[in-house]
Amino acid sequence: MTRYVKVAFFNGKSLDPMPPVDSKTAHARYLHVSEKEPLDEAAFVAWVKAASAIPGEKM
C-alpha cells in the first residue's frame, strides 16, 4: 500500500453523506486513507457507525 488504503462501504450509497469515492458497483462507495492527506476522523466514525446499522448481506 504505497499510495493509500481503500476502505470499502458496500452499501455506501445509502449513507448520508456518502463516502467520497464512487465505485463501478451499484451500491458501493470508498474512502481512501493516505498518510499525505488528513483523515476526517469524525466523518469516518460516522460512516462506520451508520454502515454497522445496515443489515448485512447473506452470502
mmCIF file of the N, C-alpha and C atoms, coordinates in Angstrom:
data_MODEL
# 
_entry.id   MODEL 
# 
loop_
_atom_site.group_PDB 
_atom_site.id 
_atom_site.type_symbol 
_atom_site.label_atom_id 
_atom_site.label_alt_id 
_atom_site.label_comp_id 
_atom_site.label_asym_id 
_atom_site.label_entity_id 
_atom_site.label_seq_id 
_atom_site.pdbx_PDB_ins_code 
_atom_site.Cartn_x 
_atom_site.Cartn_y 
_atom_site.Cartn_z 
_atom_site.occupancy 
_atom_site.B_iso_or_equiv 
_atom_site.pdbx_formal_charge 
_atom_site.auth_seq_id 
_atom_site.auth_comp_id 
_atom_site.auth_asym_id 
_atom_site.auth_atom_id 
_atom_site.pdbx_PDB_model_num 
ATOM 1   N N  . MET A 1 1  ? 0.844   -1.171  0.000   1.00 0.00 ? 1  MET A N  1 
ATOM 2   C CA . MET A 1 1  ? 0.000   0.000   0.000   1.00 0.00 ? 1  MET A CA 1 
ATOM 3   C C  . MET A 1 1  ? 0.888   1.232   0.000   1.00 0.00 ? 1  MET A C  1 
ATOM 4   N N  . THR A 1 2  ? 1.253   1.689   -1.146  1.00 0.00 ? 2  THR A N  1 
ATOM 5   C CA . THR A 1 2  ? 2.180   2.807   -1.213  1.00 0.00 ? 2  THR A CA 1 
ATOM 6   C C  . THR A 1 2  ? 1.484   4.164   -1.322  1.00 0.00 ? 2  THR A C  1 
ATOM 7   N N  . ARG A 1 3  ? 0.249   4.188   -1.842  1.00 0.00 ? 3  ARG A N  1 
ATOM 8   C CA . ARG A 1 3  ? -0.424  5.481   -2.011  1.00 0.00 ? 3  ARG A CA 1 
ATOM 9   C C  . ARG A 1 3  ? -1.552  5.686   -1.008  1.00 0.00 ? 3  ARG A C  1 
ATOM 10  N N  . TYR A 1 4  ? -2.353  4.656   -0.794  1.00 0.00 ? 4  TYR A N  1 
ATOM 11  C CA . TYR A 1 4  ? -3.478  4.779   0.130   1.00 0.00 ? 4  TYR A CA 1 
ATOM 12  C C  . TYR A 1 4  ? -4.037  3.406   0.457   1.00 0.00 ? 4  TYR A C  1 
ATOM 13  N N  . VAL A 1 5  ? -4.863  3.366   1.481   1.00 0.00 ? 5  VAL A N  1 
ATOM 14  C CA . VAL A 1 5  ? -5.633  2.168   1.829   1.00 0.00 ? 5  VAL A CA 1 
ATOM 15  C C  . VAL A 1 5  ? -7.073  2.479   1.470   1.00 0.00 ? 5  VAL A C  1 
ATOM 16  N N  . LYS A 1 6  ? -7.703  1.585   0.737   1.00 0.00 ? 6  LYS A N  1 
ATOM 17  C CA . LYS A 1 6  ? -9.082  1.783   0.311   1.00 0.00 ? 6  LYS A CA 1 
ATOM 18  C C  . LYS A 1 6  ? -10.012 1.116   1.317   1.00 0.00 ? 6  LYS A C  1 
ATOM 19  N N  . VAL A 1 7  ? -10.895 1.914   1.929   1.00 0.00 ? 7  VAL A N  1 
ATOM 20  C CA . VAL A 1 7  ? -11.912 1.394   2.841   1.00 0.00 ? 7  VAL A CA 1 
ATOM 21  C C  . VAL A 1 7  ? -13.205 1.295   2.048   1.00 0.00 ? 7  VAL A C  1 
ATOM 22  N N  . ALA A 1 8  ? -13.762 0.100   1.971   1.00 0.00 ? 8  ALA A N  1 
ATOM 23  C CA . ALA A 1 8  ? -14.971 -0.128  1.187   1.00 0.00 ? 8  ALA A CA 1 
ATOM 24  C C  . ALA A 1 8  ? -16.208 -0.103  2.069   1.00 0.00 ? 8  ALA A C  1 
ATOM 25  N N  . PHE A 1 9  ? -17.207 0.626   1.613   1.00 0.00 ? 9  PHE A N  1 
ATOM 26  C CA . PHE A 1 9  ? -18.532 0.622   2.218   1.00 0.00 ? 9  PHE A CA 1 
ATOM 27  C C  . PHE A 1 9  ? -19.458 0.028   1.161   1.00 0.00 ? 9  PHE A C  1 
ATOM 28  N N  . PHE A 1 10 ? -19.809 -1.253  1.328   1.00 0.00 ? 10 PHE A N  1 
ATOM 29  C CA . PHE A 1 10 ? -20.517 -1.973  0.275   1.00 0.00 ? 10 PHE A CA 1 
ATOM 30  C C  . PHE A 1 10 ? -21.911 -1.429  0.005   1.00 0.00 ? 10 PHE A C  1 
ATOM 31  N N  . ASN A 1 11 ? -22.544 -0.793  0.968   1.00 0.00 ? 11 ASN A N  1 
ATOM 32  C CA . ASN A 1 11 ? -23.814 -0.090  0.755   1.00 0.00 ? 11 ASN A CA 1 
ATOM 33  C C  . ASN A 1 11 ? -23.607 1.404   0.998   1.00 0.00 ? 11 ASN A C  1 
ATOM 34  N N  . GLY A 1 12 ? -22.488 1.913   0.565   1.00 0.00 ? 12 GLY A N  1 
ATOM 35  C CA . GLY A 1 12 ? -22.099 3.288   0.828   1.00 0.00 ? 12 GLY A CA 1 
ATOM 36  C C  . GLY A 1 12 ? -22.999 4.338   0.217   1.00 0.00 ? 12 GLY A C  1 
ATOM 37  N N  . LYS A 1 13 ? -23.709 3.998   -0.856  1.00 0.00 ? 13 LYS A N  1 
ATOM 38  C CA . LYS A 1 13 ? -24.602 4.986   -1.466  1.00 0.00 ? 13 LYS A CA 1 
ATOM 39  C C  . LYS A 1 13 ? -25.837 5.232   -0.607  1.00 0.00 ? 13 LYS A C  1 
ATOM 40  N N  . SER A 1 14 ? -26.066 4.388   0.383   1.00 0.00 ? 14 SER A N  1 
ATOM 41  C CA . SER A 1 14 ? -27.203 4.605   1.283   1.00 0.00 ? 14 SER A CA 1 
ATOM 42  C C  . SER A 1 14 ? -26.799 5.449   2.493   1.00 0.00 ? 14 SER A C  1 
ATOM 43  N N  . LEU A 1 15 ? -25.508 5.777   2.632   1.00 0.00 ? 15 LEU A N  1 
ATOM 44  C CA . LEU A 1 15 ? -25.046 6.592   3.752   1.00 0.00 ? 15 LEU A CA 1 
ATOM 45  C C  . LEU A 1 15 ? -25.221 8.074   3.414   1.00 0.00 ? 15 LEU A C  1 
ATOM 46  N N  . ASP A 1 16 ? -25.464 8.874   4.440   1.00 0.00 ? 16 ASP A N  1 
ATOM 47  C CA . ASP A 1 16 ? -25.661 10.311  4.239   1.00 0.00 ? 16 ASP A CA 1 
ATOM 48  C C  . ASP A 1 16 ? -24.810 11.075  5.224   1.00 0.00 ? 16 ASP A C  1 
ATOM 49  N N  . PRO A 1 17 ? -23.792 11.779  4.764   1.00 0.00 ? 17 PRO A N  1 
ATOM 50  C CA . PRO A 1 17 ? -23.343 11.904  3.384   1.00 0.00 ? 17 PRO A CA 1 
ATOM 51  C C  . PRO A 1 17 ? -22.618 10.636  2.930   1.00 0.00 ? 17 PRO A C  1 
ATOM 52  N N  . MET A 1 18 ? -22.534 10.464  1.628   1.00 0.00 ? 18 MET A N  1 
ATOM 53  C CA . MET A 1 18 ? -21.861 9.294   1.074   1.00 0.00 ? 18 MET A CA 1 
ATOM 54  C C  . MET A 1 18 ? -20.348 9.451   1.201   1.00 0.00 ? 18 MET A C  1 
ATOM 55  N N  . PRO A 1 19 ? -19.631 8.340   1.380   1.00 0.00 ? 19 PRO A N  1 
ATOM 56  C CA . PRO A 1 19 ? -18.170 8.396   1.288   1.00 0.00 ? 19 PRO A CA 1 
ATOM 57  C C  . PRO A 1 19 ? -17.769 8.966   -0.081  1.00 0.00 ? 19 PRO A C  1 
ATOM 58  N N  . PRO A 1 20 ? -16.601 9.592   -0.187  1.00 0.00 ? 20 PRO A N  1 
ATOM 59  C CA . PRO A 1 20 ? -16.277 10.422  -1.346  1.00 0.00 ? 20 PRO A CA 1 
ATOM 60  C C  . PRO A 1 20 ? -15.979 9.728   -2.669  1.00 0.00 ? 20 PRO A C  1 
ATOM 61  N N  . VAL A 1 21 ? -15.557 8.471   -2.664  1.00 0.00 ? 21 VAL A N  1 
ATOM 62  C CA . VAL A 1 21 ? -15.087 7.859   -3.915  1.00 0.00 ? 21 VAL A CA 1 
ATOM 63  C C  . VAL A 1 21 ? -16.136 6.897   -4.462  1.00 0.00 ? 21 VAL A C  1 
ATOM 64  N N  . ASP A 1 22 ? -16.516 7.117   -5.730  1.00 0.00 ? 22 ASP A N  1 
ATOM 65  C CA . ASP A 1 22 ? -17.529 6.291   -6.385  1.00 0.00 ? 22 ASP A CA 1 
ATOM 66  C C  . ASP A 1 22 ? -16.954 4.927   -6.751  1.00 0.00 ? 22 ASP A C  1 
ATOM 67  N N  . SER A 1 23 ? -17.837 4.028   -7.144  1.00 0.00 ? 23 SER A N  1 
ATOM 68  C CA . SER A 1 23 ? -17.459 2.660   -7.481  1.00 0.00 ? 23 SER A CA 1 
ATOM 69  C C  . SER A 1 23 ? -18.145 2.240   -8.771  1.00 0.00 ? 23 SER A C  1 
ATOM 70  N N  . LYS A 1 24 ? -17.605 1.221   -9.413  1.00 0.00 ? 24 LYS A N  1 
ATOM 71  C CA . LYS A 1 24 ? -18.269 0.619   -10.567 1.00 0.00 ? 24 LYS A CA 1 
ATOM 72  C C  . LYS A 1 24 ? -19.458 -0.221  -10.121 1.00 0.00 ? 24 LYS A C  1 
ATOM 73  N N  . THR A 1 25 ? -19.438 -0.637  -8.857  1.00 0.00 ? 25 THR A N  1 
ATOM 74  C CA . THR A 1 25 ? -20.514 -1.439  -8.291  1.00 0.00 ? 25 THR A CA 1 
ATOM 75  C C  . THR A 1 25 ? -21.690 -0.531  -7.950  1.00 0.00 ? 25 THR A C  1 
ATOM 76  N N  . ALA A 1 26 ? -22.889 -1.035  -8.077  1.00 0.00 ? 26 ALA A N  1 
ATOM 77  C CA . ALA A 1 26 ? -24.095 -0.218  -7.945  1.00 0.00 ? 26 ALA A CA 1 
ATOM 78  C C  . ALA A 1 26 ? -24.221 0.509   -6.609  1.00 0.00 ? 26 ALA A C  1 
ATOM 79  N N  . HIS A 1 27 ? -23.893 -0.116  -5.506  1.00 0.00 ? 27 HIS A N  1 
ATOM 80  C CA . HIS A 1 27 ? -24.182 0.465   -4.197  1.00 0.00 ? 27 HIS A CA 1 
ATOM 81  C C  . HIS A 1 27 ? -22.947 0.867   -3.394  1.00 0.00 ? 27 HIS A C  1 
ATOM 82  N N  . ALA A 1 28 ? -21.769 0.512   -3.858  1.00 0.00 ? 28 ALA A N  1 
ATOM 83  C CA . ALA A 1 28 ? -20.544 0.719   -3.069  1.00 0.00 ? 28 ALA A CA 1 
ATOM 84  C C  . ALA A 1 28 ? -19.999 2.137   -3.211  1.00 0.00 ? 28 ALA A C  1 
ATOM 85  N N  . ARG A 1 29 ? -19.335 2.578   -2.156  1.00 0.00 ? 29 ARG A N  1 
ATOM 86  C CA . ARG A 1 29 ? -18.553 3.820   -2.135  1.00 0.00 ? 29 ARG A CA 1 
ATOM 87  C C  . ARG A 1 29 ? -17.281 3.535   -1.346  1.00 0.00 ? 29 ARG A C  1 
ATOM 88  N N  . TYR A 1 30 ? -16.258 4.337   -1.560  1.00 0.00 ? 30 TYR A N  1 
ATOM 89  C CA . TYR A 1 30 ? -14.970 4.100   -0.918  1.00 0.00 ? 30 TYR A CA 1 
ATOM 90  C C  . TYR A 1 30 ? -14.437 5.356   -0.245  1.00 0.00 ? 30 TYR A C  1 
ATOM 91  N N  . LEU A 1 31 ? -13.521 5.118   0.670   1.00 0.00 ? 31 LEU A N  1 
ATOM 92  C CA . LEU A 1 31 ? -12.748 6.176   1.299   1.00 0.00 ? 31 LEU A CA 1 
ATOM 93  C C  . LEU A 1 31 ? -11.290 5.778   1.155   1.00 0.00 ? 31 LEU A C  1 
ATOM 94  N N  . HIS A 1 32 ? -10.466 6.667   0.615   1.00 0.00 ? 32 HIS A N  1 
ATOM 95  C CA . HIS A 1 32 ? -9.035  6.415   0.513   1.00 0.00 ? 32 HIS A CA 1 
ATOM 96  C C  . HIS A 1 32 ? -8.351  7.077   1.701   1.00 0.00 ? 32 HIS A C  1 
ATOM 97  N N  . VAL A 1 33 ? -7.603  6.289   2.469   1.00 0.00 ? 33 VAL A N  1 
ATOM 98  C CA . VAL A 1 33 ? -6.881  6.788   3.630   1.00 0.00 ? 33 VAL A CA 1 
ATOM 99  C C  . VAL A 1 33 ? -5.403  6.838   3.261   1.00 0.00 ? 33 VAL A C  1 
ATOM 100 N N  . SER A 1 34 ? -4.822  8.035   3.350   1.00 0.00 ? 34 SER A N  1 
ATOM 101 C CA . SER A 1 34 ? -3.439  8.255   2.935   1.00 0.00 ? 34 SER A CA 1 
ATOM 102 C C  . SER A 1 34 ? -2.668  8.964   4.036   1.00 0.00 ? 34 SER A C  1 
ATOM 103 N N  . GLU A 1 35 ? -1.380  8.718   4.098   1.00 0.00 ? 35 GLU A N  1 
ATOM 104 C CA . GLU A 1 35 ? -0.527  9.455   5.033   1.00 0.00 ? 35 GLU A CA 1 
ATOM 105 C C  . GLU A 1 35 ? -0.413  10.921  4.632   1.00 0.00 ? 35 GLU A C  1 
ATOM 106 N N  . LYS A 1 36 ? -0.591  11.200  3.353   1.00 0.00 ? 36 LYS A N  1 
ATOM 107 C CA . LYS A 1 36 ? -0.366  12.549  2.842   1.00 0.00 ? 36 LYS A CA 1 
ATOM 108 C C  . LYS A 1 36 ? -1.572  13.471  2.994   1.00 0.00 ? 36 LYS A C  1 
ATOM 109 N N  . GLU A 1 37 ? -2.740  12.910  3.235   1.00 0.00 ? 37 GLU A N  1 
ATOM 110 C CA . GLU A 1 37 ? -3.941  13.719  3.382   1.00 0.00 ? 37 GLU A CA 1 
ATOM 111 C C  . GLU A 1 37 ? -4.533  13.481  4.764   1.00 0.00 ? 37 GLU A C  1 
ATOM 112 N N  . PRO A 1 38 ? -5.024  14.533  5.401   1.00 0.00 ? 38 PRO A N  1 
ATOM 113 C CA . PRO A 1 38 ? -5.609  14.346  6.733   1.00 0.00 ? 38 PRO A CA 1 
ATOM 114 C C  . PRO A 1 38 ? -6.900  13.531  6.662   1.00 0.00 ? 38 PRO A C  1 
ATOM 115 N N  . LEU A 1 39 ? -7.113  12.719  7.663   1.00 0.00 ? 39 LEU A N  1 
ATOM 116 C CA . LEU A 1 39 ? -8.324  11.905  7.751   1.00 0.00 ? 39 LEU A CA 1 
ATOM 117 C C  . LEU A 1 39 ? -9.355  12.667  8.560   1.00 0.00 ? 39 LEU A C  1 
ATOM 118 N N  . ASP A 1 40 ? -10.549 12.797  8.014   1.00 0.00 ? 40 ASP A N  1 
ATOM 119 C CA . ASP A 1 40 ? -11.653 13.389  8.761   1.00 0.00 ? 40 ASP A CA 1 
ATOM 120 C C  . ASP A 1 40 ? -12.191 12.300  9.680   1.00 0.00 ? 40 ASP A C  1 
ATOM 121 N N  . GLU A 1 41 ? -11.638 12.233  10.879  1.00 0.00 ? 41 GLU A N  1 
ATOM 122 C CA . GLU A 1 41 ? -11.961 11.155  11.803  1.00 0.00 ? 41 GLU A CA 1 
ATOM 123 C C  . GLU A 1 41 ? -13.438 11.136  12.179  1.00 0.00 ? 41 GLU A C  1 
ATOM 124 N N  . ALA A 1 42 ? -14.037 12.292  12.353  1.00 0.00 ? 42 ALA A N  1 
ATOM 125 C CA . ALA A 1 42 ? -15.455 12.346  12.723  1.00 0.00 ? 42 ALA A CA 1 
ATOM 126 C C  . ALA A 1 42 ? -16.322 11.755  11.615  1.00 0.00 ? 42 ALA A C  1 
ATOM 127 N N  . ALA A 1 43 ? -16.020 12.080  10.367  1.00 0.00 ? 43 ALA A N  1 
ATOM 128 C CA . ALA A 1 43 ? -16.780 11.528  9.242   1.00 0.00 ? 43 ALA A CA 1 
ATOM 129 C C  . ALA A 1 43 ? -16.561 10.024  9.141   1.00 0.00 ? 43 ALA A C  1 
ATOM 130 N N  . PHE A 1 44 ? -15.321 9.577   9.315   1.00 0.00 ? 44 PHE A N  1 
ATOM 131 C CA . PHE A 1 44 ? -15.024 8.148   9.240   1.00 0.00 ? 44 PHE A CA 1 
ATOM 132 C C  . PHE A 1 44 ? -15.796 7.374   10.308  1.00 0.00 ? 44 PHE A C  1 
ATOM 133 N N  . VAL A 1 45 ? -15.782 7.863   11.531  1.00 0.00 ? 45 VAL A N  1 
ATOM 134 C CA . VAL A 1 45 ? -16.513 7.199   12.621  1.00 0.00 ? 45 VAL A CA 1 
ATOM 135 C C  . VAL A 1 45 ? -18.009 7.182   12.310  1.00 0.00 ? 45 VAL A C  1 
ATOM 136 N N  . ALA A 1 46 ? -18.543 8.286   11.805  1.00 0.00 ? 46 ALA A N  1 
ATOM 137 C CA . ALA A 1 46 ? -19.968 8.352   11.468  1.00 0.00 ? 46 ALA A CA 1 
ATOM 138 C C  . ALA A 1 46 ? -20.319 7.338   10.382  1.00 0.00 ? 46 ALA A C  1 
ATOM 139 N N  . TRP A 1 47 ? -19.460 7.201   9.352   1.00 0.00 ? 47 TRP A N  1 
ATOM 140 C CA . TRP A 1 47 ? -19.717 6.227   8.285   1.00 0.00 ? 47 TRP A CA 1 
ATOM 141 C C  . TRP A 1 47 ? -19.685 4.799   8.824   1.00 0.00 ? 47 TRP A C  1 
ATOM 142 N N  . VAL A 1 48 ? -18.724 4.494   9.669   1.00 0.00 ? 48 VAL A N  1 
ATOM 143 C CA . VAL A 1 48 ? -18.627 3.137   10.221  1.00 0.00 ? 48 VAL A CA 1 
ATOM 144 C C  . VAL A 1 48 ? -19.848 2.830   11.084  1.00 0.00 ? 48 VAL A C  1 
ATOM 145 N N  . LYS A 1 49 ? -20.266 3.770   11.929  1.00 0.00 ? 49 LYS A N  1 
ATOM 146 C CA . LYS A 1 49 ? -21.460 3.556   12.755  1.00 0.00 ? 49 LYS A CA 1 
ATOM 147 C C  . LYS A 1 49 ? -22.704 3.386   11.889  1.00 0.00 ? 49 LYS A C  1 
ATOM 148 N N  . ALA A 1 50 ? -22.863 4.232   10.910  1.00 0.00 ? 50 ALA A N  1 
ATOM 149 C CA . ALA A 1 50 ? -24.037 4.141   10.027  1.00 0.00 ? 50 ALA A CA 1 
ATOM 150 C C  . ALA A 1 50 ? -24.016 2.835   9.227   1.00 0.00 ? 50 ALA A C  1 
ATOM 151 N N  . ALA A 1 51 ? -22.844 2.442   8.735   1.00 0.00 ? 51 ALA A N  1 
ATOM 152 C CA . ALA A 1 51 ? -22.734 1.199   7.965   1.00 0.00 ? 51 ALA A CA 1 
ATOM 153 C C  . ALA A 1 51 ? -23.006 -0.018  8.835   1.00 0.00 ? 51 ALA A C  1 
ATOM 154 N N  . SER A 1 52 ? -22.627 0.051   10.109  1.00 0.00 ? 52 SER A N  1 
ATOM 155 C CA . SER A 1 52 ? -22.860 -1.094  11.001  1.00 0.00 ? 52 SER A CA 1 
ATOM 156 C C  . SER A 1 52 ? -24.344 -1.277  11.311  1.00 0.00 ? 52 SER A C  1 
ATOM 157 N N  . ALA A 1 53 ? -25.140 -0.241  11.113  1.00 0.00 ? 53 ALA A N  1 
ATOM 158 C CA . ALA A 1 53 ? -26.574 -0.331  11.365  1.00 0.00 ? 53 ALA A CA 1 
ATOM 159 C C  . ALA A 1 53 ? -27.344 -0.907  10.175  1.00 0.00 ? 53 ALA A C  1 
ATOM 160 N N  . ILE A 1 54 ? -26.684 -1.002  9.021   1.00 0.00 ? 54 ILE A N  1 
ATOM 161 C CA . ILE A 1 54 ? -27.329 -1.544  7.821   1.00 0.00 ? 54 ILE A CA 1 
ATOM 162 C C  . ILE A 1 54 ? -27.266 -3.064  7.894   1.00 0.00 ? 54 ILE A C  1 
ATOM 163 N N  . PRO A 1 55 ? -28.399 -3.747  7.664   1.00 0.00 ? 55 PRO A N  1 
ATOM 164 C CA . PRO A 1 55 ? -28.363 -5.215  7.688   1.00 0.00 ? 55 PRO A CA 1 
ATOM 165 C C  . PRO A 1 55 ? -27.348 -5.765  6.682   1.00 0.00 ? 55 PRO A C  1 
ATOM 166 N N  . GLY A 1 56 ? -26.634 -6.791  7.084   1.00 0.00 ? 56 GLY A N  1 
ATOM 167 C CA . GLY A 1 56 ? -25.641 -7.414  6.223   1.00 0.00 ? 56 GLY A CA 1 
ATOM 168 C C  . GLY A 1 56 ? -26.292 -8.243  5.120   1.00 0.00 ? 56 GLY A C  1 
ATOM 169 N N  . GLU A 1 57 ? -25.479 -8.630  4.152   1.00 0.00 ? 57 GLU A N  1 
ATOM 170 C CA . GLU A 1 57 ? -25.971 -9.464  3.066   1.00 0.00 ? 57 GLU A CA 1 
ATOM 171 C C  . GLU A 1 57 ? -25.644 -10.911 3.356   1.00 0.00 ? 57 GLU A C  1 
ATOM 172 N N  . LYS A 1 58 ? -26.552 -11.793 3.002   1.00 0.00 ? 58 LYS A N  1 
ATOM 173 C CA . LYS A 1 58 ? -26.306 -13.226 3.132   1.00 0.00 ? 58 LYS A CA 1 
ATOM 174 C C  . LYS A 1 58 ? -25.520 -13.686 1.935   1.00 0.00 ? 58 LYS A C  1 
ATOM 175 N N  . MET A 1 59 ? -24.463 -14.431 2.200   1.00 0.00 ? 59 MET A N  1 
ATOM 176 C CA . MET A 1 59 ? -23.619 -14.889 1.095   1.00 0.00 ? 59 MET A CA 1 
ATOM 177 C C  . MET A 1 59 ? -23.681 -16.392 0.986   1.00 0.00 ? 59 MET A C  1 
# 
